[in-house]
Amino acid sequence: MSRLAEFMSENWLLPILLGVIAVAFVFLRSSPTDLADETAFDAAITSGRPTIVGFYSNY
């Protein structure tokens, strides 16, 4: 048995956990918005549909 196959048979949980984390990252990450300016933002939050607003700052 090769060393890699032996390692994988002894530590099968680690690759599964890393795979689950990678899949969750791909499906749960947020993407940038296509709102061009303040008026588009105001229209989006007052449209009557539920809206999630996220803020990010380096400071």
C-alpha positions as CSV (number, residue, x, y, z in Angstrom):
1,M,0.0,0.0,0.0
2,S,1.4,3.4,-0.9
3,R,2.0,6.0,1.8
4,L,-0.7,8.3,0.4
5,A,-3.3,5.5,0.5
6,E,-2.3,4.5,4.0
7,F,-2.5,8.2,5.2
8,M,-5.9,8.6,3.6
9,S,-7.3,5.4,5.2
10,E,-6.1,6.5,8.6
11,N,-7.1,10.1,8.3
12,W,-10.3,10.0,6.2
13,L,-12.1,12.6,8.2
14,L,-9.7,15.5,7.3
15,P,-10.2,15.4,3.5
16,I,-14.0,15.2,4.0
17,L,-14.0,18.1,6.4
18,L,-11.9,20.2,4.0
19,G,-14.2,19.3,1.2
20,V,-17.3,20.3,3.2
21,I,-15.6,23.7,4.1
22,A,-14.7,24.3,0.4
23,V,-18.3,23.5,-0.8
24,A,-19.8,25.7,2.0
25,F,-17.5,28.6,1.0
26,V,-18.5,28.4,-2.7
27,F,-22.3,28.3,-2.0
28,L,-22.5,30.6,1.0
29,R,-20.2,33.5,0.0
30,S,-21.7,36.8,-0.8
31,S,-21.2,38.5,-4.2
32,P,-20.8,42.3,-4.9
33,T,-24.0,44.2,-5.7
34,D,-24.8,45.8,-9.0
35,L,-26.2,49.0,-7.4
36,A,-24.6,52.0,-9.1
37,D,-25.4,54.8,-6.8
38,E,-27.4,56.0,-3.7
39,T,-30.7,56.3,-5.6
40,A,-30.5,52.6,-6.7
41,F,-29.7,51.7,-3.1
42,D,-32.7,53.7,-1.8
43,A,-34.9,52.1,-4.4
44,A,-33.7,48.6,-3.4
45,I,-34.4,49.1,0.4
46,T,-37.7,50.8,-0.1
47,S,-39.1,48.3,-2.7
48,G,-41.0,46.3,-0.2
49,R,-38.9,43.2,-0.6
50,P,-36.7,42.0,2.3
51,T,-33.1,43.3,1.8
52,I,-29.9,42.3,3.5
53,V,-27.3,45.1,3.8
54,G,-23.8,44.3,4.8
55,F,-21.0,46.8,5.5
56,Y,-17.3,46.3,5.4
57,S,-14.5,48.6,6.5
58,N,-10.8,48.2,6.9
59,Y,-10.8,50.8,9.7
